[in-house]
Amino acid sequence: MSCTSRFITTAPCSPEIKNVSKDAFSTINVHWRSTNNDATYTVTAQGEMGLFWCSSTGQSCAMAGLPCGSVFSITAVAQTQAGRSLPSYSVPLET
C-alpha cells in the first residue's frame, strides 16, 4: 500500500514587530520581521482615541494621524490566500 504526498498551504505565522519609531508629530513607522514573502501585513494601533492602521507587503509601514498624548497598543497580522495569522505580540506606544 502506498500513499500519495499532498501539499497543503497553511495560514502564515505571526509577524514579529521589531521597531516602532516616531517620524513626525503624528506619524509612526512600524517595522517587523517578515515571515512570508506572499503575505500582506496589516498593523493596527488601538487606543482610547480610536483605531488606526496601515498595511504593506514589505517589512514596514507608516501610520499617520495619531493624536499626541495618547497611549496605543500596536499589533500586526499577516494575510495570504490561505488565511490570516494570529496577531503579533502587542507593543505599547505613547505619542
Buried (B, 14 or more C-beta within 10 A) or exposed (E): EEEEEEEEEEBBBBBEBEEBEEEEEBBBBBBBEBBBEEBBBBBBBBBEBEEBEBBBEEEBBBBEEBBEEBEBEBBBBBBBEEEBBEBBEBBEBEB
